[in-house]
Amino acid sequence: MKQIKILGSGCAKCEQLKKNTQQAAESLGIEYELEKVTNMLDISSYGVMLTPALVVDGEVKSVGKVLAPDAIAALLK
């Protein structure tokens, strides 16, 4: 099971990244757990200073941009 986190304040870009991530994971048919992290101390613990950010299995995969579902699917494989 993939552990996926969306780091961000809850802005429109963060919400879009969340939707795109869900779409990508479901298109691959993988089991995943999605968590939204909004606490700035928790976000900075990943070394992230620009949101939204995508974290997969504890590894930061994207910072400061909204990836398309196909780009996220490539990161989840």
C-alpha positions in Angstrom: 0.0 0.0 0.0 1.3 3.4 -1.0 1.4 6.1 1.7 0.7 9.4 -0.1 0.7 12.9 1.4 -0.4 16.2 0.0 1.4 19.0 1.7 -0.2 22.4 1.6 -2.5 25.0 3.2 -5.6 23.8 1.5 -5.5 26.3 -1.4 -7.0 25.6 -4.8 -3.7 24.2 -6.1 -3.5 21.8 -3.2 -7.0 20.6 -3.7 -6.3 20.0 -7.5 -3.1 18.1 -6.7 -5.2 15.9 -4.3 -7.8 15.2 -7.0 -5.2 14.5 -9.6 -3.4 12.1 -7.2 -6.5 10.2 -6.4 -7.3 9.9 -10.1 -3.8 8.6 -10.9 -3.8 6.0 -8.1 -7.2 4.8 -9.0 -6.3 4.5 -12.7 -3.4 2.3 -11.7 -5.6 0.2 -9.4 -3.2 0.5 -6.5 -4.1 0.5 -2.8 -3.2 3.8 -1.2 -3.7 5.9 1.8 -4.0 9.7 1.2 -3.3 12.2 3.9 -3.5 16.0 3.7 -0.9 17.8 5.7 -1.7 21.4 6.5 0.4 22.1 9.6 3.4 24.3 8.5 5.8 22.6 11.0 4.9 19.2 9.6 5.4 20.5 6.1 8.7 22.1 6.8 9.9 18.8 8.4 10.0 17.4 4.9 12.3 20.3 3.8 9.4 21.8 1.7 9.1 25.6 1.6 6.8 25.8 -1.4 3.4 24.1 -1.7 1.7 22.1 -2.9 4.0 19.2 -2.5 3.5 15.5 -3.1 5.1 12.9 -0.8 5.0 9.1 -1.7 6.2 6.6 0.9 8.0 9.3 2.8 9.9 10.7 -0.2 9.2 14.2 -1.6 8.3 13.7 -5.3 7.1 17.2 -6.3 7.2 20.7 -4.9 5.4 23.9 -5.9 3.4 22.6 -8.8 0.2 20.7 -9.7 1.2 17.6 -11.6 -1.2 16.1 -14.1 -2.6 12.6 -13.3 -0.4 10.9 -15.9 2.8 12.5 -14.3 1.7 11.4 -10.9 0.9 7.8 -12.1 4.5 7.6 -13.4 5.7 8.5 -9.9 3.5 6.0 -8.2 4.6 3.0 -10.4 
